[in-house]
Amino acid sequence: MRLPLIHSNNNFALPDSAAYVQRGQTYLRAARYEKAIEDFTTALDMNPENANALLNRADAYKAMGNKMHEARDLQKFLSIKMEVNDEQVVLAKKRLEELIAELGNVQLRFDTENQEEQK
């Protein structure tokens, strides 16, 4: 699936990170998780603060059963998106808490506690 060139003021440019997120979401819905992860990663390479790319990549990792990568992306997402009452944030926190309980990973717990202290 090719990304369209972005048309602006009669100039064409390469796709931006949002275009990669959009295509990644299409791959995610089609259960093409590895391709989705590639696109979300490309979007993050272009814009490391792209919270949507992180959350979507966490979803792809979850679908693949890669809990550690899912948890790391959720941590990064929560460090970027800090609106307390935002539904995505509430759900991401719940998912991360469940992963921590399941994985029992000391480093993962430490990283999460540090994020909470920084807020």
Backbone as XML, in Angstrom:
<?xml version="1.0"?>
<chain id="A" units="angstrom">
  <residue number="1" name="MET">
    <atom name="N" x="0.842" y="-1.166" z="0.000"/>
    <atom name="CA" x="0.000" y="0.000" z="0.000"/>
    <atom name="C" x="0.892" y="1.235" z="0.000"/>
  </residue>
  <residue number="2" name="ARG">
    <atom name="N" x="0.789" y="2.021" z="-1.044"/>
    <atom name="CA" x="1.614" y="3.226" z="-1.158"/>
    <atom name="C" x="0.945" y="4.390" z="-0.470"/>
  </residue>
  <residue number="3" name="LEU">
    <atom name="N" x="1.762" y="5.238" z="0.138"/>
    <atom name="CA" x="1.254" y="6.458" z="0.740"/>
    <atom name="C" x="1.208" y="7.540" z="-0.328"/>
  </residue>
  <residue number="4" name="PRO">
    <atom name="N" x="0.147" y="8.329" z="-0.332"/>
    <atom name="CA" x="0.074" y="9.409" z="-1.320"/>
    <atom name="C" x="1.027" y="10.538" z="-0.956"/>
  </residue>
  <residue number="5" name="LEU">
    <atom name="N" x="1.498" y="11.228" z="-1.984"/>
    <atom name="CA" x="2.278" y="12.426" z="-1.728"/>
    <atom name="C" x="1.331" y="13.490" z="-1.187"/>
  </residue>
  <residue number="6" name="ILE">
    <atom name="N" x="1.806" y="14.286" z="-0.277"/>
    <atom name="CA" x="0.976" y="15.326" z="0.317"/>
    <atom name="C" x="1.065" y="16.565" z="-0.560"/>
  </residue>
  <residue number="7" name="HIS">
    <atom name="N" x="-0.092" y="17.084" z="-0.929"/>
    <atom name="CA" x="-0.181" y="18.217" z="-1.836"/>
    <atom name="C" x="-0.450" y="19.474" z="-1.020"/>
  </residue>
  <residue number="8" name="SER">
    <atom name="N" x="0.415" y="20.448" z="-1.146"/>
    <atom name="CA" x="0.261" y="21.706" z="-0.418"/>
    <atom name="C" x="0.793" y="22.839" z="-1.275"/>
  </residue>
  <residue number="9" name="ASN">
    <atom name="N" x="-0.052" y="23.822" z="-1.567"/>
    <atom name="CA" x="0.356" y="24.993" z="-2.352"/>
    <atom name="C" x="1.058" y="24.600" z="-3.652"/>
  </residue>
  <residue number="10" name="ASN">
    <atom name="N" x="0.465" y="23.658" z="-4.364"/>
    <atom name="CA" x="1.000" y="23.192" z="-5.639"/>
    <atom name="C" x="2.367" y="22.532" z="-5.529"/>
  </residue>
  <residue number="11" name="ASN">
    <atom name="N" x="2.779" y="22.175" z="-4.335"/>
    <atom name="CA" x="4.021" y="21.449" z="-4.122"/>
    <atom name="C" x="3.686" y="20.075" z="-3.565"/>
  </residue>
  <residue number="12" name="PHE">
    <atom name="N" x="4.473" y="19.101" z="-3.913"/>
    <atom name="CA" x="4.279" y="17.764" z="-3.376"/>
    <atom name="C" x="5.409" y="17.470" z="-2.396"/>
  </residue>
  <residue number="13" name="ALA">
    <atom name="N" x="5.034" y="16.825" z="-1.322"/>
    <atom name="CA" x="6.013" y="16.482" z="-0.296"/>
    <atom name="C" x="5.866" y="15.013" z="0.060"/>
  </residue>
  <residue number="14" name="LEU">
    <atom name="N" x="6.861" y="14.490" z="0.720"/>
    <atom name="CA" x="6.788" y="13.119" z="1.190"/>
    <atom name="C" x="5.742" y="13.014" z="2.296"/>
  </residue>
  <residue number="15" name="PRO">
    <atom name="N" x="5.183" y="11.831" z="2.508"/>
    <atom name="CA" x="4.188" y="11.664" z="3.568"/>
    <atom name="C" x="4.766" y="12.039" z="4.932"/>
  </residue>
  <residue number="16" name="ASP">
    <atom name="N" x="3.894" y="12.574" z="5.788"/>
    <atom name="CA" x="4.328" y="12.927" z="7.132"/>
    <atom name="C" x="3.987" y="11.800" z="8.102"/>
  </residue>
  <residue number="17" name="SER">
    <atom name="N" x="4.297" y="12.002" z="9.376"/>
    <atom name="CA" x="4.080" y="10.937" z="10.361"/>
    <atom name="C" x="2.602" y="10.559" z="10.479"/>
  </residue>
  <residue number="18" name="ALA">
    <atom name="N" x="1.705" y="11.519" z="10.312"/>
    <atom name="CA" x="0.270" y="11.215" z="10.395"/>
    <atom name="C" x="-0.157" y="10.240" z="9.298"/>
  </residue>
  <residue number="19" name="ALA">
    <atom name="N" x="0.434" y="10.357" z="8.115"/>
    <atom name="CA" x="0.108" y="9.443" z="7.020"/>
    <atom name="C" x="0.548" y="8.016" z="7.361"/>
  </residue>
  <residue number="20" name="TYR">
    <atom name="N" x="1.703" y="7.893" z="7.997"/>
    <atom name="CA" x="2.166" y="6.564" z="8.400"/>
    <atom name="C" x="1.280" y="5.982" z="9.500"/>
  </residue>
  <residue number="21" name="VAL">
    <atom name="N" x="0.820" y="6.822" z="10.411"/>
    <atom name="CA" x="-0.093" y="6.342" z="11.447"/>
    <atom name="C" x="-1.390" y="5.855" z="10.812"/>
  </residue>
  <residue number="22" name="GLN">
    <atom name="N" x="-1.905" y="6.621" z="9.869"/>
    <atom name="CA" x="-3.154" y="6.241" z="9.204"/>
    <atom name="C" x="-3.007" y="4.903" z="8.483"/>
  </residue>
  <residue number="23" name="ARG">
    <atom name="N" x="-1.920" y="4.738" z="7.740"/>
    <atom name="CA" x="-1.726" y="3.467" z="7.044"/>
    <atom name="C" x="-1.491" y="2.338" z="8.053"/>
  </residue>
  <residue number="24" name="GLY">
    <atom name="N" x="-0.754" y="2.627" z="9.117"/>
    <atom name="CA" x="-0.543" y="1.633" z="10.163"/>
    <atom name="C" x="-1.847" y="1.170" z="10.780"/>
  </residue>
  <residue number="25" name="GLN">
    <atom name="N" x="-2.779" y="2.091" z="10.965"/>
    <atom name="CA" x="-4.092" y="1.730" z="11.503"/>
    <atom name="C" x="-4.841" y="0.808" z="10.543"/>
  </residue>
  <residue number="26" name="THR">
    <atom name="N" x="-4.670" y="1.040" z="9.254"/>
    <atom name="CA" x="-5.293" y="0.159" z="8.256"/>
    <atom name="C" x="-4.694" y="-1.242" z="8.362"/>
  </residue>
  <residue number="27" name="TYR">
    <atom name="N" x="-3.386" y="-1.324" z="8.471"/>
    <atom name="CA" x="-2.737" y="-2.625" z="8.654"/>
    <atom name="C" x="-3.181" y="-3.281" z="9.958"/>
  </residue>
  <residue number="28" name="LEU">
    <atom name="N" x="-3.317" y="-2.506" z="11.007"/>
    <atom name="CA" x="-3.739" y="-3.044" z="12.305"/>
    <atom name="C" x="-5.134" y="-3.652" z="12.204"/>
  </residue>
  <residue number="29" name="ARG">
    <atom name="N" x="-6.050" y="-2.945" z="11.567"/>
    <atom name="CA" x="-7.418" y="-3.464" z="11.394"/>
    <atom name="C" x="-7.437" y="-4.733" z="10.534"/>
  </residue>
  <residue number="30" name="ALA">
    <atom name="N" x="-6.466" y="-4.855" z="9.629"/>
    <atom name="CA" x="-6.386" y="-6.024" z="8.755"/>
    <atom name="C" x="-5.559" y="-7.152" z="9.367"/>
  </residue>
  <residue number="31" name="ALA">
    <atom name="N" x="-5.183" y="-6.983" z="10.642"/>
    <atom name="CA" x="-4.385" y="-7.973" z="11.378"/>
    <atom name="C" x="-3.014" y="-8.207" z="10.737"/>
  </residue>
  <residue number="32" name="ARG">
    <atom name="N" x="-2.487" y="-7.192" z="10.094"/>
    <atom name="CA" x="-1.130" y="-7.243" z="9.535"/>
    <atom name="C" x="-0.220" y="-6.482" z="10.498"/>
  </residue>
  <residue number="33" name="TYR">
    <atom name="N" x="-0.008" y="-7.098" z="11.645"/>
    <atom name="CA" x="0.615" y="-6.428" z="12.778"/>
    <atom name="C" x="2.057" y="-5.996" z="12.520"/>
  </residue>
  <residue number="34" name="GLU">
    <atom name="N" x="2.831" y="-6.819" z="11.854"/>
    <atom name="CA" x="4.224" y="-6.451" z="11.600"/>
    <atom name="C" x="4.309" y="-5.223" z="10.695"/>
  </residue>
  <residue number="35" name="LYS">
    <atom name="N" x="3.458" y="-5.169" z="9.683"/>
    <atom name="CA" x="3.437" y="-4.003" z="8.797"/>
    <atom name="C" x="2.952" y="-2.771" z="9.561"/>
  </residue>
  <residue number="36" name="ALA">
    <atom name="N" x="1.974" y="-2.958" z="10.440"/>
    <atom name="CA" x="1.478" y="-1.852" z="11.253"/>
    <atom name="C" x="2.599" y="-1.310" z="12.134"/>
  </residue>
  <residue number="37" name="ILE">
    <atom name="N" x="3.324" y="-2.208" z="12.774"/>
    <atom name="CA" x="4.425" y="-1.786" z="13.648"/>
    <atom name="C" x="5.485" y="-1.033" z="12.860"/>
  </residue>
  <residue number="38" name="GLU">
    <atom name="N" x="5.778" y="-1.488" z="11.648"/>
    <atom name="CA" x="6.745" y="-0.779" z="10.800"/>
    <atom name="C" x="6.301" y="0.663" z="10.551"/>
  </residue>
  <residue number="39" name="ASP">
    <atom name="N" x="5.017" y="0.835" z="10.209"/>
    <atom name="CA" x="4.528" y="2.188" z="9.921"/>
    <atom name="C" x="4.483" y="3.053" z="11.174"/>
  </residue>
  <residue number="40" name="PHE">
    <atom name="N" x="4.057" y="2.487" z="12.295"/>
    <atom name="CA" x="4.029" y="3.276" z="13.527"/>
    <atom name="C" x="5.451" y="3.659" z="13.949"/>
  </residue>
  <residue number="41" name="THR">
    <atom name="N" x="6.387" y="2.760" z="13.736"/>
    <atom name="CA" x="7.782" y="3.050" z="14.066"/>
    <atom name="C" x="8.333" y="4.149" z="13.157"/>
  </residue>
  <residue number="42" name="THR">
    <atom name="N" x="7.988" y="4.100" z="11.876"/>
    <atom name="CA" x="8.408" y="5.156" z="10.953"/>
    <atom name="C" x="7.827" y="6.493" z="11.384"/>
  </residue>
  <residue number="43" name="ALA">
    <atom name="N" x="6.563" y="6.491" z="11.774"/>
    <atom name="CA" x="5.926" y="7.723" z="12.252"/>
    <atom name="C" x="6.658" y="8.262" z="13.474"/>
  </residue>
  <residue number="44" name="LEU">
    <atom name="N" x="7.066" y="7.364" z="14.372"/>
    <atom name="CA" x="7.791" y="7.781" z="15.575"/>
    <atom name="C" x="9.206" y="8.254" z="15.258"/>
  </residue>
  <residue number="45" name="ASP">
    <atom name="N" x="9.816" y="7.681" z="14.239"/>
    <atom name="CA" x="11.125" y="8.168" z="13.799"/>
    <atom name="C" x="11.009" y="9.613" z="13.308"/>
  </residue>
  <residue number="46" name="MET">
    <atom name="N" x="9.890" y="9.912" z="12.653"/>
    <atom name="CA" x="9.657" y="11.252" z="12.127"/>
    <atom name="C" x="9.240" y="12.228" z="13.225"/>
  </residue>
  <residue number="47" name="ASN">
    <atom name="N" x="8.496" y="11.707" z="14.217"/>
    <atom name="CA" x="7.978" y="12.540" z="15.299"/>
    <atom name="C" x="7.898" y="11.697" z="16.573"/>
  </residue>
  <residue number="48" name="PRO">
    <atom name="N" x="8.953" y="11.692" z="17.384"/>
    <atom name="CA" x="8.987" y="10.849" z="18.583"/>
    <atom name="C" x="7.899" y="11.164" z="19.610"/>
  </residue>
  <residue number="49" name="GLU">
    <atom name="N" x="7.243" y="12.311" z="19.490"/>
    <atom name="CA" x="6.187" y="12.701" z="20.423"/>
    <atom name="C" x="4.790" y="12.353" z="19.899"/>
  </residue>
  <residue number="50" name="ASN">
    <atom name="N" x="4.708" y="11.541" z="18.864"/>
    <atom name="CA" x="3.413" y="11.182" z="18.272"/>
    <atom name="C" x="2.722" y="10.153" z="19.169"/>
  </residue>
  <residue number="51" name="ALA">
    <atom name="N" x="1.856" y="10.646" z="20.054"/>
    <atom name="CA" x="1.175" y="9.791" z="21.021"/>
    <atom name="C" x="0.283" y="8.753" z="20.335"/>
  </residue>
  <residue number="52" name="ASN">
    <atom name="N" x="-0.344" y="9.126" z="19.223"/>
    <atom name="CA" x="-1.207" y="8.176" z="18.509"/>
    <atom name="C" x="-0.411" y="7.004" z="17.955"/>
  </residue>
  <residue number="53" name="ALA">
    <atom name="N" x="0.779" y="7.280" z="17.454"/>
    <atom name="CA" x="1.628" y="6.206" z="16.939"/>
    <atom name="C" x="2.023" y="5.252" z="18.062"/>
  </residue>
  <residue number="54" name="LEU">
    <atom name="N" x="2.351" y="5.800" z="19.223"/>
    <atom name="CA" x="2.727" y="4.960" z="20.365"/>
    <atom name="C" x="1.576" y="4.075" z="20.823"/>
  </residue>
  <residue number="55" name="LEU">
    <atom name="N" x="0.396" y="4.665" z="20.951"/>
    <atom name="CA" x="-0.749" y="3.894" z="21.430"/>
    <atom name="C" x="-1.145" y="2.817" z="20.418"/>
  </residue>
  <residue number="56" name="ASN">
    <atom name="N" x="-1.115" y="3.170" z="19.152"/>
    <atom name="CA" x="-1.444" y="2.180" z="18.119"/>
    <atom name="C" x="-0.399" y="1.077" z="18.042"/>
  </residue>
  <residue number="57" name="ARG">
    <atom name="N" x="0.871" y="1.440" z="18.194"/>
    <atom name="CA" x="1.910" y="0.413" z="18.167"/>
    <atom name="C" x="1.767" y="-0.509" z="19.384"/>
  </residue>
  <residue number="58" name="ALA">
    <atom name="N" x="1.394" y="0.055" z="20.525"/>
    <atom name="CA" x="1.127" y="-0.770" z="21.705"/>
    <atom name="C" x="-0.007" y="-1.756" z="21.415"/>
  </residue>
  <residue number="59" name="ASP">
    <atom name="N" x="-1.027" y="-1.305" z="20.699"/>
    <atom name="CA" x="-2.136" y="-2.201" z="20.324"/>
    <atom name="C" x="-1.648" y="-3.335" z="19.424"/>
  </residue>
  <residue number="60" name="ALA">
    <atom name="N" x="-0.767" y="-3.011" z="18.491"/>
    <atom name="CA" x="-0.227" y="-4.046" z="17.595"/>
    <atom name="C" x="0.621" y="-5.044" z="18.374"/>
  </residue>
  <residue number="61" name="TYR">
    <atom name="N" x="1.445" y="-4.537" z="19.284"/>
    <atom name="CA" x="2.243" y="-5.441" z="20.116"/>
    <atom name="C" x="1.346" y="-6.328" z="20.975"/>
  </residue>
  <residue number="62" name="LYS">
    <atom name="N" x="0.268" y="-5.763" z="21.488"/>
    <atom name="CA" x="-0.674" y="-6.550" z="22.290"/>
    <atom name="C" x="-1.255" y="-7.686" z="21.459"/>
  </residue>
  <residue number="63" name="ALA">
    <atom name="N" x="-1.665" y="-7.359" z="20.244"/>
    <atom name="CA" x="-2.246" y="-8.369" z="19.355"/>
    <atom name="C" x="-1.257" y="-9.478" z="19.039"/>
  </residue>
  <residue number="64" name="MET">
    <atom name="N" x="0.038" y="-9.145" z="19.034"/>
    <atom name="CA" x="1.077" y="-10.136" z="18.751"/>
    <atom name="C" x="1.532" y="-10.872" z="20.009"/>
  </residue>
  <residue number="65" name="GLY">
    <atom name="N" x="1.027" y="-10.426" z="21.173"/>
    <atom name="CA" x="1.409" y="-11.070" z="22.422"/>
    <atom name="C" x="2.738" y="-10.602" z="22.975"/>
  </residue>
  <residue number="66" name="ASN">
    <atom name="N" x="3.246" y="-9.483" z="22.471"/>
    <atom name="CA" x="4.526" y="-8.941" z="22.929"/>
    <atom name="C" x="4.255" y="-7.932" z="24.047"/>
  </residue>
  <residue number="67" name="LYS">
    <atom name="N" x="4.098" y="-8.442" z="25.251"/>
    <atom name="CA" x="3.676" y="-7.621" z="26.381"/>
    <atom name="C" x="4.721" y="-6.612" z="26.818"/>
  </residue>
  <residue number="68" name="MET">
    <atom name="N" x="5.985" y="-6.974" z="26.752"/>
    <atom name="CA" x="7.029" y="-6.040" z="27.180"/>
    <atom name="C" x="7.060" y="-4.813" z="26.276"/>
  </residue>
  <residue number="69" name="HIS">
    <atom name="N" x="7.013" y="-5.012" z="24.958"/>
    <atom name="CA" x="6.999" y="-3.868" z="24.046"/>
    <atom name="C" x="5.709" y="-3.066" z="24.193"/>
  </residue>
  <residue number="70" name="GLU">
    <atom name="N" x="4.605" y="-3.768" z="24.401"/>
    <atom name="CA" x="3.333" y="-3.080" z="24.636"/>
    <atom name="C" x="3.462" y="-2.169" z="25.857"/>
  </residue>
  <residue number="71" name="ALA">
    <atom name="N" x="4.009" y="-2.704" z="26.944"/>
    <atom name="CA" x="4.141" y="-1.937" z="28.178"/>
    <atom name="C" x="5.059" y="-0.723" z="27.983"/>
  </residue>
  <residue number="72" name="ARG">
    <atom name="N" x="6.151" y="-0.909" z="27.273"/>
    <atom name="CA" x="7.079" y="0.220" z="27.048"/>
    <atom name="C" x="6.419" y="1.327" z="26.236"/>
  </residue>
  <residue number="73" name="ASP">
    <atom name="N" x="5.648" y="0.946" z="25.221"/>
    <atom name="CA" x="4.953" y="1.969" z="24.436"/>
    <atom name="C" x="3.884" y="2.670" z="25.261"/>
  </residue>
  <residue number="74" name="LEU">
    <atom name="N" x="3.194" y="1.925" z="26.114"/>
    <atom name="CA" x="2.203" y="2.557" z="26.986"/>
    <atom name="C" x="2.874" y="3.537" z="27.943"/>
  </residue>
  <residue number="75" name="GLN">
    <atom name="N" x="4.039" y="3.162" z="28.467"/>
    <atom name="CA" x="4.779" y="4.070" z="29.344"/>
    <atom name="C" x="5.135" y="5.361" z="28.608"/>
  </residue>
  <residue number="76" name="LYS">
    <atom name="N" x="5.660" y="5.220" z="27.401"/>
    <atom name="CA" x="6.039" y="6.402" z="26.622"/>
    <atom name="C" x="4.808" y="7.254" z="26.308"/>
  </residue>
  <residue number="77" name="PHE">
    <atom name="N" x="3.716" y="6.587" z="25.939"/>
    <atom name="CA" x="2.462" y="7.293" z="25.654"/>
    <atom name="C" x="2.038" y="8.122" z="26.857"/>
  </residue>
  <residue number="78" name="LEU">
    <atom name="N" x="2.066" y="7.502" z="28.040"/>
    <atom name="CA" x="1.624" y="8.195" z="29.250"/>
    <atom name="C" x="2.570" y="9.339" z="29.630"/>
  </residue>
  <residue number="79" name="SER">
    <atom name="N" x="3.835" y="9.243" z="29.271"/>
    <atom name="CA" x="4.760" y="10.329" z="29.565"/>
    <atom name="C" x="4.523" y="11.531" z="28.651"/>
  </residue>
  <residue number="80" name="ILE">
    <atom name="N" x="3.916" y="11.294" z="27.492"/>
    <atom name="CA" x="3.632" y="12.361" z="26.529"/>
    <atom name="C" x="2.243" y="12.948" z="26.761"/>
  </residue>
  <residue number="81" name="LYS">
    <atom name="N" x="1.276" y="12.072" z="26.945"/>
    <atom name="CA" x="-0.128" y="12.480" z="27.041"/>
    <atom name="C" x="-0.536" y="12.459" z="28.503"/>
  </residue>
  <residue number="82" name="MET">
    <atom name="N" x="-0.608" y="13.603" z="29.123"/>
    <atom name="CA" x="-0.787" y="13.660" z="30.569"/>
    <atom name="C" x="-2.157" y="14.156" z="31.024"/>
  </residue>
  <residue number="83" name="GLU">
    <atom name="N" x="-3.108" y="14.336" z="30.121"/>
    <atom name="CA" x="-4.432" y="14.789" z="30.534"/>
    <atom name="C" x="-5.082" y="13.709" z="31.389"/>
  </residue>
  <residue number="84" name="VAL">
    <atom name="N" x="-5.285" y="13.999" z="32.644"/>
    <atom name="CA" x="-5.734" y="13.000" z="33.616"/>
    <atom name="C" x="-7.085" y="12.405" z="33.258"/>
  </residue>
  <residue number="85" name="ASN">
    <atom name="N" x="-8.010" y="13.206" z="32.780"/>
    <atom name="CA" x="-9.363" y="12.719" z="32.518"/>
    <atom name="C" x="-9.574" y="12.211" z="31.100"/>
  </residue>
  <residue number="86" name="ASP">
    <atom name="N" x="-8.539" y="12.220" z="30.302"/>
    <atom name="CA" x="-8.630" y="11.733" z="28.931"/>
    <atom name="C" x="-8.874" y="10.224" z="28.943"/>
  </residue>
  <residue number="87" name="GLU">
    <atom name="N" x="-9.855" y="9.776" z="28.177"/>
    <atom name="CA" x="-10.223" y="8.353" z="28.163"/>
    <atom name="C" x="-9.065" y="7.471" z="27.727"/>
  </residue>
  <residue number="88" name="GLN">
    <atom name="N" x="-8.305" y="7.909" z="26.736"/>
    <atom name="CA" x="-7.155" y="7.123" z="26.283"/>
    <atom name="C" x="-6.131" y="6.957" z="27.391"/>
  </residue>
  <residue number="89" name="VAL">
    <atom name="N" x="-5.916" y="8.011" z="28.170"/>
    <atom name="CA" x="-4.946" y="7.964" z="29.256"/>
    <atom name="C" x="-5.417" y="7.006" z="30.345"/>
  </residue>
  <residue number="90" name="VAL">
    <atom name="N" x="-6.691" y="7.090" z="30.698"/>
    <atom name="CA" x="-7.245" y="6.210" z="31.729"/>
    <atom name="C" x="-7.108" y="4.748" z="31.309"/>
  </residue>
  <residue number="91" name="LEU">
    <atom name="N" x="-7.457" y="4.442" z="30.069"/>
    <atom name="CA" x="-7.365" y="3.064" z="29.574"/>
    <atom name="C" x="-5.910" y="2.601" z="29.481"/>
  </residue>
  <residue number="92" name="ALA">
    <atom name="N" x="-5.018" y="3.493" z="29.044"/>
    <atom name="CA" x="-3.601" y="3.128" z="28.943"/>
    <atom name="C" x="-3.020" y="2.830" z="30.327"/>
  </residue>
  <residue number="93" name="LYS">
    <atom name="N" x="-3.385" y="3.634" z="31.327"/>
    <atom name="CA" x="-2.913" y="3.387" z="32.694"/>
    <atom name="C" x="-3.395" y="2.033" z="33.196"/>
  </residue>
  <residue number="94" name="LYS">
    <atom name="N" x="-4.665" y="1.734" z="32.931"/>
    <atom name="CA" x="-5.221" y="0.451" z="33.376"/>
    <atom name="C" x="-4.487" y="-0.709" z="32.703"/>
  </residue>
  <residue number="95" name="ARG">
    <atom name="N" x="-4.265" y="-0.596" z="31.393"/>
    <atom name="CA" x="-3.541" y="-1.647" z="30.671"/>
    <atom name="C" x="-2.143" y="-1.829" z="31.218"/>
  </residue>
  <residue number="96" name="LEU">
    <atom name="N" x="-1.464" y="-0.712" z="31.480"/>
    <atom name="CA" x="-0.095" y="-0.779" z="31.983"/>
    <atom name="C" x="-0.059" y="-1.414" z="33.373"/>
  </residue>
  <residue number="97" name="GLU">
    <atom name="N" x="-0.993" y="-1.054" z="34.225"/>
    <atom name="CA" x="-1.060" y="-1.654" z="35.563"/>
    <atom name="C" x="-1.259" y="-3.163" z="35.467"/>
  </residue>
  <residue number="98" name="GLU">
    <atom name="N" x="-2.123" y="-3.609" z="34.555"/>
    <atom name="CA" x="-2.356" y="-5.047" z="34.365"/>
    <atom name="C" x="-1.092" y="-5.742" z="33.869"/>
  </residue>
  <residue number="99" name="LEU">
    <atom name="N" x="-0.371" y="-5.088" z="32.956"/>
    <atom name="CA" x="0.872" y="-5.670" z="32.440"/>
    <atom name="C" x="1.925" y="-5.773" z="33.535"/>
  </residue>
  <residue number="100" name="ILE">
    <atom name="N" x="2.024" y="-4.755" z="34.346"/>
    <atom name="CA" x="2.992" y="-4.778" z="35.442"/>
    <atom name="C" x="2.668" y="-5.925" z="36.397"/>
  </residue>
  <residue number="101" name="ALA">
    <atom name="N" x="1.391" y="-6.070" z="36.723"/>
    <atom name="CA" x="0.989" y="-7.152" z="37.623"/>
    <atom name="C" x="1.298" y="-8.516" z="37.004"/>
  </residue>
  <residue number="102" name="GLU">
    <atom name="N" x="1.064" y="-8.629" z="35.707"/>
    <atom name="CA" x="1.284" y="-9.910" z="35.026"/>
    <atom name="C" x="2.759" y="-10.215" z="34.811"/>
  </residue>
  <residue number="103" name="LEU">
    <atom name="N" x="3.506" y="-9.223" z="34.390"/>
    <atom name="CA" x="4.915" y="-9.450" z="34.071"/>
    <atom name="C" x="5.790" y="-9.484" z="35.314"/>
  </residue>
  <residue number="104" name="GLY">
    <atom name="N" x="5.373" y="-8.758" z="36.343"/>
    <atom name="CA" x="6.173" y="-8.721" z="37.553"/>
    <atom name="C" x="7.565" y="-8.173" z="37.315"/>
  </residue>
  <residue number="105" name="ASN">
    <atom name="N" x="7.710" y="-7.305" z="36.346"/>
    <atom name="CA" x="9.015" y="-6.787" z="35.963"/>
    <atom name="C" x="9.394" y="-5.611" z="36.850"/>
  </residue>
  <residue number="106" name="VAL">
    <atom name="N" x="10.463" y="-5.752" z="37.624"/>
    <atom name="CA" x="10.906" y="-4.719" z="38.553"/>
    <atom name="C" x="11.264" y="-3.435" z="37.810"/>
  </residue>
  <residue number="107" name="GLN">
    <atom name="N" x="11.992" y="-3.542" z="36.706"/>
    <atom name="CA" x="12.383" y="-2.351" z="35.951"/>
    <atom name="C" x="11.167" y="-1.623" z="35.408"/>
  </residue>
  <residue number="108" name="LEU">
    <atom name="N" x="10.190" y="-2.364" z="34.925"/>
    <atom name="CA" x="8.972" y="-1.766" z="34.407"/>
    <atom name="C" x="8.248" y="-1.017" z="35.517"/>
  </residue>
  <residue number="109" name="ARG">
    <atom name="N" x="8.161" y="-1.596" z="36.688"/>
    <atom name="CA" x="7.538" y="-0.927" z="37.836"/>
    <atom name="C" x="8.295" y="0.350" z="38.182"/>
  </residue>
  <residue number="110" name="PHE">
    <atom name="N" x="9.620" y="0.273" z="38.204"/>
    <atom name="CA" x="10.450" y="1.420" z="38.550"/>
    <atom name="C" x="10.217" y="2.560" z="37.563"/>
  </residue>
  <residue number="111" name="ASP">
    <atom name="N" x="10.209" y="2.250" z="36.259"/>
    <atom name="CA" x="9.994" y="3.272" z="35.243"/>
    <atom name="C" x="8.633" y="3.933" z="35.411"/>
  </residue>
  <residue number="112" name="THR">
    <atom name="N" x="7.612" y="3.144" z="35.697"/>
    <atom name="CA" x="6.263" y="3.669" z="35.858"/>
    <atom name="C" x="6.173" y="4.563" z="37.089"/>
  </residue>
  <residue number="113" name="GLU">
    <atom name="N" x="6.786" y="4.148" z="38.184"/>
    <atom name="CA" x="6.767" y="4.959" z="39.407"/>
    <atom name="C" x="7.479" y="6.287" z="39.172"/>
  </residue>
  <residue number="114" name="ASN">
    <atom name="N" x="8.565" y="6.270" z="38.435"/>
    <atom name="CA" x="9.286" y="7.512" z="38.137"/>
    <atom name="C" x="8.430" y="8.468" z="37.306"/>
  </residue>
  <residue number="115" name="GLN">
    <atom name="N" x="7.648" y="7.928" z="36.370"/>
    <atom name="CA" x="6.754" y="8.774" z="35.563"/>
    <atom name="C" x="5.734" y="9.455" z="36.457"/>
  </residue>
  <residue number="116" name="GLU">
    <atom name="N" x="5.165" y="8.712" z="37.404"/>
    <atom name="CA" x="4.164" y="9.275" z="38.303"/>
    <atom name="C" x="4.772" y="10.379" z="39.156"/>
  </residue>
  <residue number="117" name="GLU">
    <atom name="N" x="5.999" y="10.198" z="39.627"/>
    <atom name="CA" x="6.659" y="11.188" z="40.469"/>
    <atom name="C" x="6.937" y="12.466" z="39.690"/>
  </residue>
  <residue number="118" name="GLN">
    <atom name="N" x="7.225" y="12.339" z="38.391"/>
    <atom name="CA" x="7.547" y="13.506" z="37.573"/>
    <atom name="C" x="6.326" y="14.359" z="37.291"/>
  </residue>
  <residue number="119" name="LYS">
    <atom name="N" x="5.147" y="13.807" z="37.393"/>
    <atom name="CA" x="3.910" y="14.556" z="37.130"/>
    <atom name="C" x="3.611" y="15.365" z="38.319"/>
  </residue>
</chain>
